[in-house]
C-alpha cells in the first residue's frame, strides 16, 4: 500500500476480469513518491462530473 493508514482498499468488482485486474494491481506493491505526487496533481487539476450516467472529466484551472 502507498499509504500506511490504509490497511485494505475497497475495490469495485463487477466481473471476473475486474477481479483479476485488482489482484494483479495489488501484487505490484506501493507507488513511488513521484507517482503519488503526479496522481495528486492530476486529481487537483481535474473535476469529475457525472452527466447522463457518464463520468466526464473537466479541466479545472485555478
ABEGO torsion letter per residue (X at the ends): XABAABABBBBBBABAAAAAAAAAAAAAEBBBAAAAAAAAAAAAABBBBBBGGBBBBBBBBX
